[in-house]
């Protein structure tokens, strides 16, 4: 068994629908981070009474960052995604023992979704 120190961290957030894409854009533009993914899911709240048909959609944001930036980026996401508000979401992070870098060629133009 390895006693390796994690070199990277994975930050995972469950955000209100639409906030995940906004966070990815902000991370790219303001922090130069391009290791983020957004997916979506549905679930039920855990506070109060819940009845059939009360499912809500949410974004799942995952961001891989160097371990030394974990706290800075964690705080940045928390603040820019308004997670301090009621029903603002859930965020947590943990170290990664192994990661693989996938780097896109520099001469490829960025596509715009239309």
BAGUDO-9762 format. One record per residue: x, y, z of N, C-alpha, C, O in turn. Coordinates in nm, 2 decimals. Last residue first. Layout:
<rs>
n_east n_north n_up ca_east ca_north ca_up c_east c_north c_up o_east o_north o_up
X Y Z X Y Z X Y Z X Y Z
...
</rs>
This chain:
<rs>
n_east n_north n_up ca_east ca_north ca_up c_east c_north c_up o_east o_north o_up
-2.40 2.71 -3.02 -2.51 2.80 -3.08 -2.64 2.73 -3.07 -2.74 2.79 -3.11
-2.09 2.73 -2.86 -2.22 2.66 -2.87 -2.33 2.76 -2.92 -2.34 2.87 -2.87
-1.79 2.77 -3.02 -1.90 2.83 -2.95 -2.02 2.76 -2.97 -2.06 2.73 -3.08
-1.46 2.62 -2.97 -1.60 2.63 -3.04 -1.69 2.70 -2.95 -1.69 2.70 -2.83
-1.14 2.74 -3.02 -1.24 2.71 -2.93 -1.38 2.72 -3.00 -1.40 2.82 -3.07
-0.90 2.58 -3.24 -0.99 2.69 -3.21 -1.10 2.65 -3.11 -1.15 2.54 -3.12
-0.59 2.44 -3.17 -0.73 2.41 -3.20 -0.82 2.53 -3.15 -0.81 2.58 -3.04
-0.33 2.47 -3.10 -0.37 2.53 -3.23 -0.51 2.50 -3.26 -0.56 2.53 -3.38
-0.27 2.33 -2.87 -0.29 2.48 -2.86 -0.34 2.54 -2.99 -0.40 2.65 -2.98
-0.45 2.03 -2.78 -0.35 2.10 -2.86 -0.37 2.25 -2.86 -0.49 2.29 -2.86
-0.52 1.96 -2.44 -0.57 1.98 -2.58 -0.46 2.05 -2.65 -0.38 2.13 -2.60
-0.42 1.71 -2.22 -0.40 1.85 -2.27 -0.44 1.86 -2.41 -0.40 1.78 -2.50
-0.48 1.54 -1.94 -0.52 1.54 -2.08 -0.51 1.69 -2.13 -0.58 1.77 -2.08
-0.31 1.38 -1.68 -0.33 1.51 -1.75 -0.37 1.48 -1.89 -0.31 1.40 -1.96
-0.45 1.19 -1.43 -0.39 1.18 -1.56 -0.42 1.31 -1.63 -0.53 1.36 -1.63
-0.38 1.10 -1.08 -0.45 1.17 -1.19 -0.38 1.16 -1.32 -0.26 1.13 -1.32
-0.39 0.97 -0.76 -0.35 0.96 -0.90 -0.44 1.03 -0.99 -0.56 1.03 -0.97
-0.50 1.06 -0.52 -0.37 1.00 -0.52 -0.31 0.99 -0.66 -0.19 1.00 -0.68
-0.66 1.35 -0.42 -0.65 1.25 -0.52 -0.51 1.19 -0.53 -0.42 1.26 -0.53
-0.85 1.48 -0.14 -0.73 1.46 -0.22 -0.74 1.35 -0.32 -0.82 1.25 -0.30
-1.16 1.65 -0.16 -1.07 1.55 -0.11 -0.95 1.54 -0.20 -0.96 1.57 -0.32
-1.45 1.86 -0.07 -1.33 1.83 -0.15 -1.25 1.72 -0.08 -1.27 1.69 0.04
-1.78 2.00 -0.12 -1.68 1.92 -0.04 -1.56 1.89 -0.13 -1.57 1.90 -0.25
-2.09 2.16 -0.10 -1.96 2.16 -0.15 -1.87 2.08 -0.06 -1.88 2.09 0.06
-2.42 2.23 -0.19 -2.33 2.15 -0.10 -2.20 2.15 -0.17 -2.19 2.13 -0.29
-2.66 2.50 -0.20 -2.59 2.38 -0.25 -2.50 2.32 -0.14 -2.51 2.36 -0.03
-2.84 2.70 -0.13 -2.73 2.73 -0.22 -2.65 2.62 -0.27 -2.57 2.63 -0.36
-3.05 2.70 0.05 -3.06 2.61 -0.07 -2.95 2.64 -0.17 -2.97 2.62 -0.29
-2.96 3.03 0.16 -3.04 2.91 0.18 -3.06 2.83 0.05 -3.08 2.89 -0.06
-2.62 3.12 0.06 -2.76 3.15 0.07 -2.84 3.02 0.10 -2.79 2.91 0.08
-2.36 3.05 0.01 -2.39 3.09 0.15 -2.54 3.12 0.17 -2.59 3.13 0.28
-2.32 3.01 -0.26 -2.36 2.89 -0.18 -2.39 2.93 -0.03 -2.44 2.84 0.04
-2.27 3.17 -0.48 -2.37 3.21 -0.38 -2.42 3.10 -0.29 -2.54 3.08 -0.26
-2.06 3.12 -0.64 -2.19 3.05 -0.67 -2.30 3.08 -0.57 -2.40 3.01 -0.57
-1.86 3.27 -0.53 -1.91 3.31 -0.66 -2.04 3.24 -0.70 -2.12 3.29 -0.77
-1.81 3.13 -0.28 -1.85 3.27 -0.28 -1.92 3.31 -0.42 -2.02 3.38 -0.42
-1.74 2.87 -0.35 -1.84 2.89 -0.25 -1.90 3.04 -0.26 -2.02 3.06 -0.25
-1.53 2.92 -0.53 -1.66 2.86 -0.58 -1.77 2.89 -0.48 -1.88 2.93 -0.52
-1.34 3.03 -0.35 -1.39 3.10 -0.46 -1.52 3.05 -0.52 -1.61 3.13 -0.54
-1.30 2.81 -0.17 -1.36 2.94 -0.12 -1.42 3.02 -0.24 -1.53 3.08 -0.23
-1.18 2.63 -0.35 -1.30 2.60 -0.28 -1.38 2.72 -0.23 -1.50 2.73 -0.25
-0.96 2.78 -0.43 -1.06 2.75 -0.53 -1.19 2.71 -0.46 -1.30 2.75 -0.51
-0.82 2.78 -0.18 -0.85 2.91 -0.25 -0.96 2.89 -0.35 -1.06 2.97 -0.35
-0.79 2.51 -0.11 -0.87 2.60 -0.03 -0.91 2.73 -0.10 -1.02 2.77 -0.08
-0.63 2.41 -0.34 -0.76 2.36 -0.30 -0.85 2.45 -0.22 -0.96 2.48 -0.25
-0.38 2.48 -0.43 -0.49 2.57 -0.46 -0.63 2.53 -0.41 -0.73 2.60 -0.43
-0.22 2.26 -0.36 -0.19 2.39 -0.29 -0.30 2.50 -0.32 -0.30 2.60 -0.26
-0.32 2.05 -0.52 -0.35 2.05 -0.38 -0.33 2.19 -0.31 -0.40 2.23 -0.22
-0.46 2.17 -0.83 -0.35 2.13 -0.75 -0.38 2.14 -0.60 -0.45 2.23 -0.56
-0.80 2.04 -0.90 -0.70 2.15 -0.88 -0.58 2.10 -0.81 -0.58 2.00 -0.74
-1.09 1.97 -1.07 -0.96 1.91 -1.02 -0.86 2.03 -1.02 -0.85 2.10 -1.11
-1.43 1.98 -1.00 -1.31 2.06 -1.04 -1.19 2.00 -0.98 -1.18 1.98 -0.86
-1.76 1.93 -1.08 -1.64 1.87 -1.03 -1.52 1.95 -1.09 -1.52 1.98 -1.21
-2.10 1.99 -1.01 -1.98 2.05 -1.06 -1.86 1.98 -1.00 -1.85 1.97 -0.88
-2.41 1.92 -1.09 -2.30 1.86 -1.02 -2.17 1.91 -1.09 -2.14 1.88 -1.20
-2.72 2.10 -1.06 -2.59 2.08 -1.13 -2.49 2.01 -1.04 -2.48 2.04 -0.92
-3.06 1.97 -1.03 -2.94 2.04 -0.98 -2.82 2.01 -1.07 -2.82 1.91 -1.14
-3.41 1.97 -1.00 -3.29 1.95 -1.08 -3.18 2.03 -1.03 -3.20 2.14 -0.98
-3.62 1.81 -0.76 -3.57 1.93 -0.82 -3.44 1.89 -0.90 -3.37 1.80 -0.86
-3.94 1.66 -0.69 -3.80 1.64 -0.73 -3.75 1.78 -0.79 -3.83 1.85 -0.84
-4.19 1.63 -0.59 -4.12 1.74 -0.55 -3.97 1.73 -0.59 -3.88 1.80 -0.52
-4.34 1.40 -0.64 -4.35 1.51 -0.74 -4.26 1.63 -0.70 -4.27 1.73 -0.78
-4.44 1.32 -0.31 -4.42 1.27 -0.45 -4.43 1.39 -0.54 -4.51 1.48 -0.52
-4.29 1.53 -0.05 -4.40 1.45 -0.11 -4.37 1.41 -0.25 -4.28 1.47 -0.31
-4.14 1.61 0.25 -4.12 1.59 0.10 -4.23 1.50 0.06 -4.26 1.39 0.12
-4.08 1.84 0.51 -4.16 1.73 0.45 -4.15 1.73 0.30 -4.14 1.83 0.24
-3.74 1.93 0.59 -3.88 1.94 0.59 -3.95 1.82 0.53 -3.89 1.72 0.49
-3.46 1.86 0.40 -3.51 1.94 0.51 -3.66 1.95 0.49 -3.71 1.99 0.38
-3.37 1.74 0.18 -3.36 1.66 0.30 -3.41 1.74 0.42 -3.41 1.69 0.53
-3.51 1.72 -0.15 -3.45 1.79 -0.04 -3.45 1.71 0.08 -3.53 1.61 0.09
-3.44 1.49 -0.41 -3.53 1.55 -0.31 -3.46 1.62 -0.21 -3.35 1.57 -0.17
-3.31 1.53 -0.75 -3.32 1.47 -0.61 -3.42 1.54 -0.53 -3.49 1.63 -0.58
-3.12 1.49 -1.05 -3.25 1.52 -0.98 -3.25 1.46 -0.84 -3.19 1.35 -0.82
-2.85 1.63 -1.23 -2.92 1.52 -1.16 -3.05 1.58 -1.11 -3.08 1.69 -1.11
-2.58 1.69 -1.46 -2.70 1.73 -1.39 -2.76 1.61 -1.33 -2.74 1.49 -1.37
-2.24 1.82 -1.47 -2.34 1.72 -1.51 -2.47 1.76 -1.43 -2.46 1.85 -1.35
-1.94 1.97 -1.56 -2.08 1.99 -1.51 -2.17 1.88 -1.56 -2.17 1.85 -1.68
-1.60 2.00 -1.48 -1.70 1.94 -1.55 -1.84 1.96 -1.48 -1.84 1.98 -1.36
-1.27 2.15 -1.52 -1.40 2.14 -1.45 -1.50 2.07 -1.54 -1.50 2.08 -1.66
-1.01 2.25 -1.58 -1.03 2.11 -1.53 -1.16 2.09 -1.46 -1.17 2.03 -1.35
-0.93 2.50 -1.63 -1.00 2.43 -1.74 -1.03 2.28 -1.70 -1.06 2.20 -1.79
-0.87 2.80 -1.49 -0.89 2.66 -1.46 -0.98 2.60 -1.57 -1.09 2.65 -1.59
-0.82 3.08 -1.46 -0.75 3.00 -1.56 -0.75 2.85 -1.54 -0.66 2.78 -1.56
-0.97 3.23 -1.30 -0.87 3.15 -1.23 -0.79 3.07 -1.33 -0.70 2.99 -1.29
-1.15 3.37 -1.47 -1.08 3.45 -1.36 -0.97 3.37 -1.29 -0.88 3.43 -1.24
-1.23 3.20 -1.68 -1.19 3.34 -1.71 -1.11 3.40 -1.60 -1.02 3.48 -1.62
-1.27 2.95 -1.55 -1.19 2.96 -1.67 -1.14 3.10 -1.69 -1.02 3.12 -1.71
-1.45 3.02 -1.34 -1.32 2.95 -1.31 -1.22 2.96 -1.43 -1.10 2.99 -1.41
-1.66 3.12 -1.49 -1.59 3.21 -1.40 -1.45 3.15 -1.37 -1.35 3.22 -1.36
-1.75 2.89 -1.63 -1.70 3.01 -1.71 -1.62 3.10 -1.62 -1.51 3.14 -1.66
-1.82 2.73 -1.41 -1.71 2.68 -1.50 -1.66 2.80 -1.58 -1.54 2.82 -1.60
-2.03 2.88 -1.30 -1.91 2.86 -1.22 -1.79 2.81 -1.31 -1.68 2.86 -1.29
-2.22 2.85 -1.50 -2.17 2.99 -1.46 -2.04 2.97 -1.39 -1.95 3.05 -1.41
-2.27 2.58 -1.48 -2.21 2.64 -1.60 -2.15 2.77 -1.58 -2.05 2.81 -1.63
-2.39 2.57 -1.22 -2.27 2.49 -1.26 -2.20 2.55 -1.38 -2.07 2.57 -1.38
-2.63 2.71 -1.21 -2.51 2.77 -1.14 -2.38 2.70 -1.18 -2.27 2.76 -1.18
-2.82 2.55 -1.33 -2.77 2.67 -1.40 -2.65 2.73 -1.34 -2.57 2.80 -1.41
-2.97 2.43 -1.04 -2.96 2.42 -1.18 -2.92 2.55 -1.25 -2.99 2.66 -1.22
-2.77 2.47 -0.75 -2.90 2.49 -0.82 -2.88 2.49 -0.97 -2.77 2.53 -1.02
-2.51 2.21 -0.70 -2.56 2.35 -0.71 -2.70 2.36 -0.77 -2.74 2.27 -0.84
-2.28 2.04 -0.54 -2.42 2.02 -0.59 -2.48 2.16 -0.58 -2.50 2.22 -0.47
-1.94 1.99 -0.61 -2.04 2.08 -0.57 -2.18 2.03 -0.62 -2.19 1.99 -0.74
-1.61 1.89 -0.53 -1.74 1.85 -0.59 -1.85 1.94 -0.53 -1.85 1.97 -0.41
-1.27 1.89 -0.61 -1.38 1.97 -0.54 -1.51 1.93 -0.61 -1.52 1.94 -0.73
-0.99 1.71 -0.56 -1.12 1.71 -0.64 -1.22 1.79 -0.55 -1.25 1.75 -0.44
-0.64 1.78 -0.59 -0.77 1.77 -0.51 -0.89 1.77 -0.60 -0.88 1.84 -0.71
-0.31 1.64 -0.61 -0.43 1.71 -0.66 -0.54 1.69 -0.57 -0.54 1.60 -0.49
-0.13 1.49 -0.48 -0.08 1.61 -0.55 -0.19 1.70 -0.60 -0.17 1.82 -0.62
-0.13 1.31 -0.18 -0.20 1.36 -0.29 -0.15 1.49 -0.35 -0.12 1.58 -0.28
0.15 1.12 -0.10 0.08 1.24 -0.07 0.00 1.29 -0.19 0.06 1.30 -0.30
0.16 0.76 -0.06 0.18 0.88 -0.15 0.09 1.00 -0.09 -0.02 0.98 -0.05
0.20 0.52 0.05 0.18 0.63 0.14 0.20 0.76 0.06 0.24 0.86 0.12
0.05 0.22 -0.08 0.13 0.34 -0.10 0.10 0.45 0.01 -0.02 0.46 0.04
0.08 -0.12 0.00 0.00 0.00 0.00 0.09 0.12 0.00 0.19 0.13 0.07
</rs>
